[in-house]
Amino acid sequence: MEMEKTYNHKNTEERLYKMWEEGGYFTPKIDPVKKPFSILLPLPNASDPMHMGNMLFTIQDVLARWHRMMGDPTLWLPGGDHAGMETQYVYEKHLVKQGTSRLNYDRYTLYKMIADFVEKNKGVNKNQMRRMGFSLDWTRYKYSLDTEIVKKVLETFSKLHKDGLVYRGERLVNYCAKCGTALSDLEVNHIAETATLYFLDYEAIQIATTRPETIFADSAVAVNPRDKRYKNLVGKDAIIPLINKKIPIISDKAVEKDFGTGALKITPAHDALDNEIGHKHKLNSIKCIDIRGKMMNVPAKYLGMNVPTAREAVLEDLKKEGKLIKEIPLEHTINTCYKCNKIIEPTLIPQWYVKTKPLAIPAIKAIKEGKTKIVPKKRFEKMYFDWLENIHDWNISRQIVWGPRIPAWFCLDCNPDIEINFIDKRGQKVFGEYKKLRKKYEFSEIEKGLQSLSAPVGAKYSLDKGICHKCSGENVLQETDTFDTWFLSGQWPLTTLGFPESEDFKYFYPTSVLDTMWDILFFWVARMMMLCLYNTGQVPFKTVHLHARVVDKNGAKMSKSKGNTIDPMEMVEKYGADAVRMALIFGVAPAGDVVVSEDKIRAMRNFANKVWNIGRFLEYSFEQYGKEIPFYSEKVTAKLLPSDLKLLKELKLLTIGVTKALNTYQFSKAVESLYEFVWHTLADVYVEEVKTREDKETALMVLRHVYLTSLKLLHPFMPFVTEEIWSKIPRKYNNPLIISPWPTGENRPVKT
């Protein structure tokens, strides 16, 4: 078939991908004689379109295609993440557009609505990955809410609980009232802003605060023990304005003498530093803001107000009573939710925790002993150790609907102080303690309309579903908190491969490489190390390769708000998948930012055309010569000119260099050397020489050999154009390029 004048990706990509997939080339067969290569796809949100950063999965495809050509049984296992809070947040915005809210639905109904929403969108990124040419084994696709996946996750929770590594604790957590859930420290953004510092009269002493609305929850006023101004006041009482409550004046070295008045009001239930000081001095923790961001345990006039409204009301009353001394502007940092950007409220609520120090020790040891390598080592190994050596217990509970619920059951009759939110049979929202609600509502009505429950930290629970073992009662409700998404994905190598009995697990685990962005080194990588070592005693992967973010041509992070994003599918449609893939790899230093622009993608499209045109020249030359060209072998070296020998030597060095670069994760180095060789050495020099050579047979024999070998070396990076050309050039063996043997760089002909 005659090659078109210009490579047309639109006539090629879908057809070739279908051929690869239907030919079973992505699906490895277990061969006990061979060493497998396995890699797990970092889970994209199953219901979200993919952005340019996701397209760095190209690196994994390069590795998978290379190992497949090396003859290794190669598994690149795809999956999708239910993405807990992120998906629920997106769906809640969808509800707002429809004029409703998550608060109008019981949890069962809301869960079903989100599940239907996700199902409709689940195929979006699968198709995008196909369009990029990713050679994933779709027969093994896993979704984080698959029954078998969730079952294994629950088993790990039960094992951790049995081993004393899971507990409920009431601690100060980052709480987003808008998203309705606690967040880990890593899910909080720190934003600089100009606020107001208010100086208040506490009679014996003046304090300065940015949060006058929380004075009702103060337990003490603290000063620095070295502050001579207040030496004689320590041990005496201060008086909280508006409620005239006495609280002690204490000393603590954590107080900054030079901030405000040097006297700090201590509110243990609503500030991290205050909580620390409160614990040290055994102060009471009084909550004055509930998990809905409303005022509680305050004078009646402020009850139920949201925080901003309460602040204004309290300030007005402080002014009236002459207790507001002055106000000054203050530059400080506030904490906001990484998802909705609303201000975080530090809140004291019961949460489920995993004790992480016993899990971190083996995860640190595994890296130090070289059982898993981190690449680039110099930049990221220290970061890994810093995180794990200073690790805090892991809050694994989230107060959302979308995700597997924690498998703990509370008997309401044994725990009557449990607070419950539900929708009654009339559609009204009801909130209160069970001991009050049971006088008016049947258990069945509460269970059917259940939205959430909040059990006191000391509440008794069971991991066995059903009847209460203590009172034999049946008024039992499951915990409504769901697992932190990272608790599920932290077990991904186990759950996807069918731990512990499946053939896949026995053959492909530990996986060969994990490739991901460095910013989830702790979120995901370290947690997989901890949980997989805990369950199996083996590391989950032998190498962790970390890359950086995708940025625009000016080095700025891509974001919709900046208007500098590039739609990867638009670029694939315009220039072809190979051009996008090459643009993501070319000119990138190890762990350096990945610069992508339309100009760069266009340049890589031009390179694809250059590769194509060499094929066209070869096809035309064969036709013009009119005779069959023999295949290259070492036996013909006597016929070769110095230029032929030079080219073959350069090809050998190229093959060795590209192979070494792939072995050491220097992907850019590999493609840059290929680009230089194909465009300049092969096209600009040798092809031009062939045009004037009298010994056409020898020249074309060498050109075809070098060209076909170059296509093999290029294939992991540019799979579509290379496979298409491969199918059109006469060669010795009829196998598709995707499974053709990788060149060795040795002094012997490679099967073509």
N, C-alpha and C positions, 0 to 999 in steps of 0.2 A: 504494500500500500504506500503510495507516494506521500511523503511528509509535506504538510502545509507550509506555506511561506513563513509564517510566524506561529510559535507555540500558542495553542488556544486551550487555556486551562478549563474553559467552560464546557468544552467537548470531551474532556478527559477525566476530570477528578471523580465525578460521581460514578462513572463507568468502572474506573480502576478500583475504587474503594469497594464497590459491590463485588468485583472479581476476587479481591483479596479476602473479603469477609466470607463470601459464599464458598471460597476455596478452602476455608478452614485454616488459613495461614496464621491467624491470630491466636488459635487455640492449641496450646502445647499438649503433647502426649507425655505422660509420665514414663520415663525410661531410667530404670535403676542404674544402668551402666553409665549414664551421662550426668554431669553436674548441671543442675538447672540454674537459670537466671530468673529471679522474680523481683518484681517491683510493684508497689501499691500506689494507685492514683490518690493524691491528697483529695479529700472529698470536697467537690464543689457543692454549693447549695443546689439540691436537686431541682428546685423550681425557679431558679434564677438564670437569666441569660448570662453568658460568660463575658468577662471584660478582658482587656489586653493582657493584664497580669496573669490570668488563668492560662493564656496561650503559651506561657513558659513551660507548660506540660510538654512542649516540644522537646525539651531536654530529655525527658523520660522516653519519649518516642525514639529519639536518636539512639539511646542506650538499648532499647528493646529491639529495634531493627538491626542494630549492629550485632547484638548477641544472637539474634535469630540467624543472621548470615554466618556467624561463627559456628553454627551447628548446635548451640545450646538450646535445650527445651526452655522456651522463653514465655513467662507469664507476666503480662502487664494487666493487673486486675482493676477494672473500673468500679466506681461506686458513686453514690449520691448521699448527701447529708440532709436530714430533715431540718437541720439548722435552727432548732428550738426557738430561742428568743427572736432571732433575726426574722424568721419566717412569720412568727406570730405578729411581730411589729409591722411587717409589710401588710399582713392581712387586716390588722386593725385599722391601718390607714385606708384600706379598701372599704371597710365597714363605715368609717367616718364619711367617706364620699357618698355612701348610700343613706346617710342620715341616721346611723345607728352606732352601737358601741358593743364591745365584748361584754360589758357589764349587764347587757340585756339578755344574756344567754346562760343557761346552765353549762357546766364544763363538758358534759357529754355531747350536747348539741354543738357547742363551739368547736370542740375537737373534730367532729365529723365535718363541719363546714371548712375548717382549715385543711383537713385531709383531702376533701374534694377539690379545693383550690390548688393544692400541690399536685394532685394527680393530673389535672388539666395541663399543668405547666412542666411536668416532669420530663417530657421528651425534648424540651427546648435545647438544653445543653448537651444532651446525647447527640443530637443532630449536628450541633456546632463542632463537637469533637470529631465527628466523622468527617466533616468538611475540612478540618485541619489535617486529616490523614492519620490521626492517632490510631495506632495498631493495637487497640485494646481488645482483650478477649471478652466480647459482649456476652458470651454464653455463661460467664461467671459474674455478671454484674450484680452488685449488692447495694441494698438501700438500708440506711441506718435504722429504719423501723421495721425491717423484715422480721418475721416472727422468730426465726432462729438467732438472728443477731441480738434481739432484745432478751431472749431467753438466756444467752451466754452472759450478757451484761448483768442481769439480775442475779445469776449464779455467782459472779464475781463480788457483787455487793454482799450477798449472803456469806460468802467465804471471808471477806474482810470483816464483816460484823462478828462472825464466829471467832475470828482471831483477835478480836478486841481492837480492831483498827478503824471501826466506824462508831461514831457517837453523836448524840444531839447536844448542842451547846448553845447557850444564849450569849452571843457576843455582839459587839458593835459591828455592823456590816454596812457596806455601801448599798443604799436602797434607792431605787428609782421608783417614785410614786406613779409616774406616768406609765412605765412599762410594767409596774406592779411586781417587781422582783428584786432580790438581792443580786449584787454583782461582785465579781472578784476584783482585787486591786488592779489586775491587768485589763479589766474592762472599763476602767475609769479614765477619762481624759482630764488633764490638768490645764486649766485656762486662766490666763492673767486677765484681771479686770480692775476697774476703779470702783471701790465700794465706799461705805461710810463707817467710820469708827465712832461709836457713841460712848460718851463718858457719863456714867451713872453714879448717883449718890446712894451708897449702901450704909449710910450714917457714919459708922466708925471709920469707913474707908471708901475711897472712890475706885471704881473699876472701869475698864474700857472694853467694849465688845462690839462685834459686828452683828450679833444676833440677840437683840433685846427681847424677842418673842420667846426665848427659851429661859428667861429668868425664873420661871415657875418651877423649873426642874433643877435649879442649882442646889448643890449639896455642900458647898464650901466656897470660900475665897482663898486663893493661894498666893503667896508672895515668895520671892527668892530669899533663902536664909541669909544671904550676904547683903541684902538690901537694908541699910541702916535706918531708912525712913520708917520701916514697919516693924522693927525689932520688938518694940514694946506692945504691938498689937497681936502678935501670934499667941493663940490660945484664947483670945477674946472672941466676941461675936460681931458679925455683920448682920444687917437687916435688909432682906430682899424688899425692894419697894413694891407698892401696889398690894402685896399680900402680907407685909410686915412679919415675915417669917425669919426667925433667927437661924443663922448658919455659922459654923466655926471659921475662924481665920487660921489657916495652916501654912506651913512653909514647905517648899519643894524646890529643889535646884533646877527642875525643868522649866520653871517660870523665867521669862526674859525680863530682866530689870528695866531695860530701856524701851520696852514696847508699851505703848499707852501710858497707864499710870504705874505700871509695874505690878499691879494686882490683877489676878486672873480669876474670873468667876468659873467655878468648876461644875460642869454639867455632864456627868459620866455617861448618860444615856444618849447624848447627841453630839459628841466630839471625840475624836480618837485620842488626842493628848489628854483631855479631861478624863477619859475612860481609864487611861493608864495611871494617872495620878489618883483617881478614885479607887482603883484596885489596891494601889500601894497603901492608901490611908484608910481602906475599908469603909468608904463612904457609900451611902445609899445611891442606887441608880433609879432615878424617877423619870418616867417617860411623859413628855408633854406633846409629842407629835406621833400620830398613829401611822400605820403603813399606807394609809390613803393620802398622807400629807395633810391631815386635818388635826387641829388642836384638841388635846385631851388632858384630863387632870389639871384643868386651869379654871379660873373663875368663869361663871356661867356666860358672861358677855362675850368671851372669846371662844367658847366651846364650839367646835365644828368648823371654825374658820380655817381657810388654807393659810400657809405660812406667810406669803406676802401681805395678805389682808390683815392677819394677826399682828404683823410687825408694825404696820401703820397705826393700828388701833392702840397697841401698847405704847408706842412712841407718843401718841397724842395724850394718853393718860399720864405718862411720865412727865410730860411738859406741864400739864395741869397741876400736878402735885409738886412741881419744882424739883423733880429728881433727875431730869435730863440736864446735865451741866453744860455740855457743848458737843459739837459734831465736827469732825475733820475728815477730809477725803483720805482714802487709804488704797494704795496699790497692793493687791494681794492675789493669791491663786485660789480659784474655786474648782471643785470637782464636778464633772458633768458625766452623764451617761454616754457611753461610746456610740449608742444606737440613736437615741432621740435628742441628745444634747441638752436635756433638762438637768437642773442642778440636783446633785446627789444629796440625799438626806442620810447622814449617819444614824442608824437606827438599831436599837437593841431588840433583836428578835431571835427566837430559836431557829437554828439551822442544823442541817446534817453535815458532819465533817468526817474527812478521812485523815487519820494520823499519817503524815507523809514522811517523817524522818526515818522510820524503819524501811520505807520503800525507797527513799532517796539513796541510802548507803550503798545498796547493790548497783544502782544506776550510775553512781559516781565511780565505783570500783570497776565496772565493765568498761568504761572509757579509759580509765587509767591503765587497765591491763591490756588494752588494745583489742578487746573483743568486738567493739564497734569503733570505727574511725570517723571523726568529724572532719569534713573538707569544706572550706579551707581551715586547717587546724589552728593556725596562728590567730585568726580573728575570732573564731567562735568557741573554741574549747574552753577558754577561760570564762566566757559568758555562761556556758553550760554549768561549769563548776560553781560559779558565783551564785547562780539561782538555786541550785540544789543544796549547796552547803548552808544557805540562809533561808531555807524553805519554811513556810508557815503551813499549818494544817489547811487542808483543801476544803473549802465550802462547796459541796457538790449538789446543793439543792437550789432550785429556782422556782419562784412562785408564778409559774405560767402553766398553761394548759397543754401546749404543743410539745409532746415528748412523753417518754415512758415515766409513769409515776413510781416514786420510791415504794418498794414493796413492804410497807409497814402498815399495820392496822391498829386503830385505836378503838377501844370499847368506850362508847359514850357514857354508859352507866357507871363505869369505873373511873372515868375522867370527865365529870360533869362541867368542869371549868373550860373545856374546849370551846373556842369561839368559832362560829360557823356563819358563812355567807351562803344564802341559797335563795332561789326564786320559788315562791309558794304557788299553789295551784291557781291562784288568781292572777299570777304574773307579776306579783309585787316582790321587790327585793327585801330580804329580811337578814338582819345581822344581830348576833348576840351570843351569849353563853348558852350551852346546851341545857344547863340546869333551869334556865328560865324559858327557853324555847319549848322544852318537852311538855310544859303545862298547856301549851296551845296547839302544838303541831305533832302529828304522827311521825314516827321515824321514817316511814316509807315516803312521805311528802318531802322531808328534808333530803333524803338520799336521792330522790328523783331530780330535785331542783338544785342539787349541790353545786356551788361555785368553788368555794375554798374552805379550808379549816385551818385553824392555828392552835396547836396544842401547847400548853405550858411546857417549859423545858424538862420538867420532872415527870411528865405524863408517861404512864405505862403503855407499852405497845408490844405487838407481837409480829414476827415475820411470817407467821402462819395465817393464811387467809381463812376467814369464816368466824366461827363461834369463839367468844372470849374464854380462855382457859381458866380464868379466875372466877368469873361469876356465871359462866355458861350462857351468857346473854348473846343475843343475835343483833343487837344494835351496834354494829361494828362498821366503821368507815375507814377506807384506805386513805393514807396520807395523800394530800392533793399536790404537794410539792413534786416537781419532776426533776429528773437528773440534769445537771449541767451537761450541755452537749459534749464537752470535752471528756466527760466520764465515759460516754459511749465511744467516741472516736479514739480515745486513749487505749481501747482494746481492739482496734481495727485489724491489726495483723492476725489476731486470734480468731475473731468472729468471722472474718471474711474467708479464712482458710479452713474453717470447720474444726477448730480446736475442741477436743483433743484427739479424736479418733479418725478423722477423715484422711484419705490418701493425699489430698492436696496439702493438708497441714504437715503430714509426715515427710512429704517430698520438698515442698517449696518454703518451709519455715526452717530457720530464720530467712527472711527475705534478703536479697542481695544488696539493694540500694534503696534508700529513701531520699527522694529529691523534693525539697520544698523551700519556701521563702524563710529567711532567717528569723523573721518577726514572730514565727510560731515555734521557735526552738523550745520555749518553755511550755506554751499553751498545749502543744501537741507532741513534739518529739520527746521531751523529758518525761511526759506522762505515759507515753507508750512504753518507754524504757522501764519505768517503774511498774506499771501494771502487767506488762508481758513477762518481765523477770519474776514478778510475784507469782504469776500463774504457772510459768513453765520452767523457770530457772535458766532460761536461755534469752539472749538478747533478741529483739524483734528484727533487726537489720544489721548487716555487717558494715555498711557505710552510710553515713548521713551526709548528703551533698546539699549545701545551702547556697541559694542565690539571692540576689537583691531585688529591689522593686523595679517596675517599668516606669520610666520618666519620659517627658517630652524632650524635644531637641534642645531646650534651654536648661535641661536638668531638673525641671520642676516635676513634682509628683502629679500624676494625672488625677483630676477630679472633675466632676460635673460642674461644680460651682465655679471652677476656674475656666471652664469651657475649652480645656486642652485635651480632652479624652479622644481616643481614636477607636471607633467601632471595628473590632477585628473582623466581623463578618462582612462589613462593607468593604474592607480592604481585600478580603479573600475573593469577594465577588469581582472587584475591580482589577486586582493584580494576580490573583491565584494564591493558593495556600503555601506553595513553595517559597514565594517571595516574602510572605509574612513570617514564615518559619526562619528563613535566613536572616531577616532583619532583627529577629529576637536573639540571635546568637552571634552575628558578625560584630566584631569590634567591642566585645564585652570583656572586661578584666574579671578574673575570678572574684566572685562576690561583689563585683562592682555594679552600680546602677545600670539598667538596660535601657539605652536610649533608643526610642522608636519614633519615627516620623514618617509621613507619607513619602517624602523624598527618598528616605532610606529604603522603604518598601519598593518604590518604583525602581530604584537602582538594582535591587535584587531580582526584580522582574526582568530587567535588562540582562542580568547575568543568566537567568533561565533561558532567555532567547539566544544568548551566545552559545550556551550548551546545545541548544536545539539546532542552531545553524551549523555547528560542526557536524552533527548527524546528517543534516541535509546535504552538506558538501560531500560527505562520505557516500551517501546514497547516490548522488549525482555522479560521482567519480566511478563507482562500481558500474553504473549503467553505461557510462562512456567507455570504460575499459572493455566491457563486453564479454569478458571471460571470468571464470570463477577464481576468486582470490584465495590462495591457500591460507590456512590458519598459522599464526606465528608459533614457532617452536625454537628451541636452542640450536637445532640442527642447521638453521638458516643463517647463523651469525656470520658466516663467511661472506654472505651477500650484503651485509649491512655497511652503510657508510658511517663515518664518524658522528654525523648528526643523529643518526638512528641510535647508535650506541649511547650517545650523550643523553638522548631523550629517555631511553630505557633505564639508564642509571638514575636519572632524575625521578622517574616513575617509582623505581624501587625505594629511593630515599623518601619520596612522598608517602608511599604506602606505610613504610616503617614509622614515619613521623605522625601520620594521621592516627594510626593504631595506638601509638604511644600517647598521643594527646587524649584519645578517648579513654584509655586506661587510667589517665591521671585527671580526668574531668576538665580538661582544657579545651572546651568545645569551640571557643572562638579561634584558638590557635589552629585547630583542625580545619575549620571552614576558610580561614584566611589563606592558609597554604594551598587549599584546593582551588580557591578563587584565583590566586596568583598563577598556579600551574595551568589551569584550564584556559583562562582568558589570555594570559600573556605567553606562557611557554608553548602551549598546544595550539591555540587559535592564531595568535599574532605571528609566531615564528614557524612552527613546524607545518601547519596547514598551508601557509604561504609557500613554503619550500616544496611541498608535495605538488603544488600546482605546476611547478616548472621541472619536476624530476622526470628524467627519461625512464628510469627503472620503476615505473608505476606500480608494478606488482609488489615489489619489496616495500615501497613507501606506503602503499595502501594496507598491506599486511601489518606493518608496524603501527600505522595510524589506527586501524581498527582495534588492535590489541590494546594499545594505550588508552584509546577512547572508551572501550568497554570496561577496562579496569577503572578508569576515572568515574564512570557511571556507578560502578559498585561502591567506590569510596564516597561518592556524593549521595548515594541513595538514602542513608539514614537521615540526612538533612533535607533533601529535596526528593521525596519519594515519588511524586506524581510524574514530573517531567522525565526523570530517569527511567521509570518503569515504562513509560510510553515510548521513549526512544529505543529502549532495550528490545521492545517487541517488534521494532521495525528494522533493526540491523541484523544481517545474516550472521549467525553464530553457530558454534559447534553443538551446544546443548540447548534444549528447548524449554528449560525451566524458567519460570518468571523470576524477575530480578529479586523480589522480596526474599526468596529462599536460595539465591545463588551464593556460592561460597565466598567468603571474604578473602580478598587478596592477602598473600602472606608476606610479600616483599622479599621472598627468597629468589635465588637464581634458577627459577624453573617456571615454565608457563603455568598460568592460572587457568582453570577450566572456565571457558566462556561459552 
